[in-house]
Amino acid sequence: MMFAVGIIAVFVAMILVLIRLFSGPTLYDRVLAVNSFGVHTVLLIGLIGFLTDRPDFLDIALLYALINFVGTIAILKFFRYRAIGDKLHIKDEAET
């Protein structure tokens, strides 16, 4: 019973995060909302694993958490440097 209440609470939190995602005034608010949605998804997968008595769902939740973390770092790096790789284009004074 308690896991079912936890799943409902996580669903409500996910809906609130989606509202924040679409109404966020800045880009960083939206990135934070996507990251938070990923964390709530990891919690939901873990709760479903406990509810259905399948501990292998925890492995899936950990994998999804790792993908969520790496994806958030990649998005933030892209928006800061406009590139994902190591190459950065620095303008010289001669180019301007």
CNS distance restraints for C-alpha pairs under 8 A (distance, minus, plus):
assign (resid   1 and name CA) (resid   5 and name CA) 6.48 0.50 0.50
assign (resid   2 and name CA) (resid   6 and name CA) 6.20 0.50 0.50
assign (resid   3 and name CA) (resid   7 and name CA) 6.16 0.50 0.50
assign (resid   3 and name CA) (resid  47 and name CA) 6.28 0.50 0.50
assign (resid   3 and name CA) (resid  48 and name CA) 7.88 0.50 0.50
assign (resid   3 and name CA) (resid  50 and name CA) 7.48 0.50 0.50
assign (resid   3 and name CA) (resid  51 and name CA) 6.05 0.50 0.50
assign (resid   4 and name CA) (resid   8 and name CA) 6.32 0.50 0.50
assign (resid   4 and name CA) (resid  51 and name CA) 7.41 0.50 0.50
assign (resid   5 and name CA) (resid   9 and name CA) 6.19 0.50 0.50
assign (resid   6 and name CA) (resid  10 and name CA) 6.16 0.50 0.50
assign (resid   6 and name CA) (resid  47 and name CA) 7.33 0.50 0.50
assign (resid   7 and name CA) (resid  11 and name CA) 6.20 0.50 0.50
assign (resid   7 and name CA) (resid  44 and name CA) 6.24 0.50 0.50
assign (resid   7 and name CA) (resid  47 and name CA) 6.51 0.50 0.50
assign (resid   7 and name CA) (resid  48 and name CA) 7.52 0.50 0.50
assign (resid   8 and name CA) (resid  12 and name CA) 6.29 0.50 0.50
assign (resid   9 and name CA) (resid  13 and name CA) 6.22 0.50 0.50
assign (resid  10 and name CA) (resid  14 and name CA) 6.07 0.50 0.50
assign (resid  10 and name CA) (resid  40 and name CA) 6.40 0.50 0.50
assign (resid  10 and name CA) (resid  43 and name CA) 7.47 0.50 0.50
assign (resid  10 and name CA) (resid  44 and name CA) 6.54 0.50 0.50
assign (resid  11 and name CA) (resid  15 and name CA) 6.29 0.50 0.50
assign (resid  11 and name CA) (resid  44 and name CA) 7.98 0.50 0.50
assign (resid  12 and name CA) (resid  16 and name CA) 6.37 0.50 0.50
assign (resid  13 and name CA) (resid  17 and name CA) 6.18 0.50 0.50
assign (resid  13 and name CA) (resid  40 and name CA) 7.58 0.50 0.50
assign (resid  14 and name CA) (resid  18 and name CA) 6.18 0.50 0.50
assign (resid  14 and name CA) (resid  37 and name CA) 6.04 0.50 0.50
assign (resid  14 and name CA) (resid  40 and name CA) 6.45 0.50 0.50
assign (resid  15 and name CA) (resid  19 and name CA) 6.34 0.50 0.50
assign (resid  16 and name CA) (resid  20 and name CA) 6.34 0.50 0.50
assign (resid  17 and name CA) (resid  21 and name CA) 6.06 0.50 0.50
assign (resid  17 and name CA) (resid  33 and name CA) 5.80 0.50 0.50
assign (resid  17 and name CA) (resid  34 and name CA) 7.93 0.50 0.50
assign (resid  17 and name CA) (resid  36 and name CA) 7.07 0.50 0.50
assign (resid  17 and name CA) (resid  37 and name CA) 6.30 0.50 0.50
assign (resid  18 and name CA) (resid  22 and name CA) 6.36 0.50 0.50
assign (resid  18 and name CA) (resid  33 and name CA) 7.19 0.50 0.50
assign (resid  18 and name CA) (resid  37 and name CA) 7.50 0.50 0.50
assign (resid  19 and name CA) (resid  23 and name CA) 6.11 0.50 0.50
assign (resid  20 and name CA) (resid  24 and name CA) 5.41 0.50 0.50
assign (resid  20 and name CA) (resid  29 and name CA) 7.81 0.50 0.50
assign (resid  20 and name CA) (resid  30 and name CA) 7.31 0.50 0.50
assign (resid  20 and name CA) (resid  33 and name CA) 6.43 0.50 0.50
assign (resid  21 and name CA) (resid  29 and name CA) 7.21 0.50 0.50
assign (resid  21 and name CA) (resid  30 and name CA) 4.92 0.50 0.50
assign (resid  21 and name CA) (resid  31 and name CA) 7.92 0.50 0.50
assign (resid  21 and name CA) (resid  33 and name CA) 5.24 0.50 0.50
assign (resid  21 and name CA) (resid  34 and name CA) 6.89 0.50 0.50
assign (resid  22 and name CA) (resid  30 and name CA) 7.39 0.50 0.50
assign (resid  24 and name CA) (resid  29 and name CA) 5.36 0.50 0.50
assign (resid  24 and name CA) (resid  30 and name CA) 5.62 0.50 0.50
assign (resid  25 and name CA) (resid  29 and name CA) 6.84 0.50 0.50
assign (resid  25 and name CA) (resid  30 and name CA) 7.95 0.50 0.50
assign (resid  26 and name CA) (resid  30 and name CA) 6.68 0.50 0.50
assign (resid  27 and name CA) (resid  31 and name CA) 6.30 0.50 0.50
assign (resid  28 and name CA) (resid  32 and name CA) 6.03 0.50 0.50
assign (resid  29 and name CA) (resid  33 and name CA) 6.14 0.50 0.50
assign (resid  30 and name CA) (resid  34 and name CA) 6.25 0.50 0.50
assign (resid  31 and name CA) (resid  35 and name CA) 6.22 0.50 0.50
assign (resid  31 and name CA) (resid  72 and name CA) 7.21 0.50 0.50
assign (resid  31 and name CA) (resid  75 and name CA) 7.87 0.50 0.50
assign (resid  31 and name CA) (resid  76 and name CA) 7.82 0.50 0.50
assign (resid  32 and name CA) (resid  36 and name CA) 6.04 0.50 0.50
assign (resid  33 and name CA) (resid  37 and name CA) 6.03 0.50 0.50
assign (resid  34 and name CA) (resid  38 and name CA) 6.27 0.50 0.50
assign (resid  35 and name CA) (resid  39 and name CA) 6.37 0.50 0.50
assign (resid  35 and name CA) (resid  68 and name CA) 6.68 0.50 0.50
assign (resid  35 and name CA) (resid  69 and name CA) 7.59 0.50 0.50
assign (resid  35 and name CA) (resid  72 and name CA) 6.47 0.50 0.50
assign (resid  36 and name CA) (resid  40 and name CA) 6.22 0.50 0.50
assign (resid  37 and name CA) (resid  41 and name CA) 6.13 0.50 0.50
assign (resid  38 and name CA) (resid  42 and name CA) 6.30 0.50 0.50
assign (resid  38 and name CA) (resid  64 and name CA) 7.87 0.50 0.50
assign (resid  38 and name CA) (resid  65 and name CA) 7.12 0.50 0.50
assign (resid  38 and name CA) (resid  68 and name CA) 5.99 0.50 0.50
assign (resid  39 and name CA) (resid  43 and name CA) 6.34 0.50 0.50
assign (resid  39 and name CA) (resid  65 and name CA) 6.83 0.50 0.50
assign (resid  39 and name CA) (resid  68 and name CA) 7.78 0.50 0.50
assign (resid  40 and name CA) (resid  44 and name CA) 6.08 0.50 0.50
assign (resid  41 and name CA) (resid  45 and name CA) 6.15 0.50 0.50
assign (resid  42 and name CA) (resid  46 and name CA) 6.22 0.50 0.50
assign (resid  42 and name CA) (resid  61 and name CA) 4.97 0.50 0.50
assign (resid  42 and name CA) (resid  62 and name CA) 7.33 0.50 0.50
assign (resid  42 and name CA) (resid  64 and name CA) 6.60 0.50 0.50
assign (resid  42 and name CA) (resid  65 and name CA) 6.22 0.50 0.50
assign (resid  43 and name CA) (resid  47 and name CA) 6.12 0.50 0.50
assign (resid  43 and name CA) (resid  61 and name CA) 7.55 0.50 0.50
assign (resid  44 and name CA) (resid  48 and name CA) 6.08 0.50 0.50
assign (resid  45 and name CA) (resid  49 and name CA) 6.12 0.50 0.50
assign (resid  45 and name CA) (resid  57 and name CA) 6.45 0.50 0.50
assign (resid  45 and name CA) (resid  58 and name CA) 7.23 0.50 0.50
assign (resid  45 and name CA) (resid  60 and name CA) 7.68 0.50 0.50
assign (resid  45 and name CA) (resid  61 and name CA) 5.79 0.50 0.50
assign (resid  46 and name CA) (resid  50 and name CA) 6.32 0.50 0.50
assign (resid  46 and name CA) (resid  57 and name CA) 6.25 0.50 0.50
assign (resid  46 and name CA) (resid  58 and name CA) 5.48 0.50 0.50
assign (resid  46 and name CA) (resid  61 and name CA) 6.17 0.50 0.50
assign (resid  47 and name CA) (resid  51 and name CA) 6.01 0.50 0.50
assign (resid  48 and name CA) (resid  52 and name CA) 6.03 0.50 0.50
assign (resid  48 and name CA) (resid  57 and name CA) 7.72 0.50 0.50
assign (resid  49 and name CA) (resid  53 and name CA) 5.83 0.50 0.50
assign (resid  49 and name CA) (resid  54 and name CA) 4.94 0.50 0.50
assign (resid  49 and name CA) (resid  55 and name CA) 5.75 0.50 0.50
assign (resid  49 and name CA) (resid  56 and name CA) 7.24 0.50 0.50
assign (resid  49 and name CA) (resid  57 and name CA) 4.97 0.50 0.50
assign (resid  49 and name CA) (resid  58 and name CA) 6.66 0.50 0.50
assign (resid  50 and name CA) (resid  54 and name CA) 6.28 0.50 0.50
assign (resid  50 and name CA) (resid  55 and name CA) 6.70 0.50 0.50
assign (resid  55 and name CA) (resid  59 and name CA) 7.72 0.50 0.50
assign (resid  56 and name CA) (resid  60 and name CA) 6.93 0.50 0.50
assign (resid  57 and name CA) (resid  61 and name CA) 6.17 0.50 0.50
assign (resid  58 and name CA) (resid  62 and name CA) 6.16 0.50 0.50
assign (resid  59 and name CA) (resid  63 and name CA) 6.24 0.50 0.50
assign (resid  60 and name CA) (resid  64 and name CA) 6.14 0.50 0.50
assign (resid  61 and name CA) (resid  65 and name CA) 6.13 0.50 0.50
assign (resid  62 and name CA) (resid  66 and name CA) 6.30 0.50 0.50
assign (resid  63 and name CA) (resid  67 and name CA) 6.31 0.50 0.50
assign (resid  64 and name CA) (resid  68 and name CA) 6.02 0.50 0.50
assign (resid  65 and name CA) (resid  69 and name CA) 6.18 0.50 0.50
assign (resid  66 and name CA) (resid  70 and name CA) 6.24 0.50 0.50
assign (resid  67 and name CA) (resid  71 and name CA) 5.92 0.50 0.50
assign (resid  68 and name CA) (resid  72 and name CA) 6.13 0.50 0.50
assign (resid  69 and name CA) (resid  73 and name CA) 6.34 0.50 0.50
assign (resid  70 and name CA) (resid  74 and name CA) 6.14 0.50 0.50
assign (resid  71 and name CA) (resid  75 and name CA) 6.14 0.50 0.50
assign (resid  72 and name CA) (resid  76 and name CA) 6.20 0.50 0.50
assign (resid  73 and name CA) (resid  77 and name CA) 6.08 0.50 0.50
assign (resid  74 and name CA) (resid  78 and name CA) 6.08 0.50 0.50
assign (resid  74 and name CA) (resid  84 and name CA) 6.81 0.50 0.50
assign (resid  75 and name CA) (resid  79 and name CA) 6.26 0.50 0.50
assign (resid  76 and name CA) (resid  80 and name CA) 6.18 0.50 0.50
assign (resid  77 and name CA) (resid  81 and name CA) 5.98 0.50 0.50
assign (resid  77 and name CA) (resid  82 and name CA) 7.44 0.50 0.50
assign (resid  77 and name CA) (resid  83 and name CA) 7.33 0.50 0.50
assign (resid  77 and name CA) (resid  84 and name CA) 6.60 0.50 0.50
assign (resid  78 and name CA) (resid  82 and name CA) 4.68 0.50 0.50
assign (resid  78 and name CA) (resid  83 and name CA) 5.07 0.50 0.50
assign (resid  78 and name CA) (resid  84 and name CA) 5.41 0.50 0.50
assign (resid  79 and name CA) (resid  83 and name CA) 7.83 0.50 0.50
assign (resid  81 and name CA) (resid  88 and name CA) 7.54 0.50 0.50
assign (resid  83 and name CA) (resid  87 and name CA) 7.58 0.50 0.50
assign (resid  83 and name CA) (resid  88 and name CA) 7.29 0.50 0.50
assign (resid  91 and name CA) (resid  95 and name CA) 6.33 0.50 0.50
assign (resid  91 and name CA) (resid  96 and name CA) 7.39 0.50 0.50
assign (resid  92 and name CA) (resid  96 and name CA) 7.04 0.50 0.50
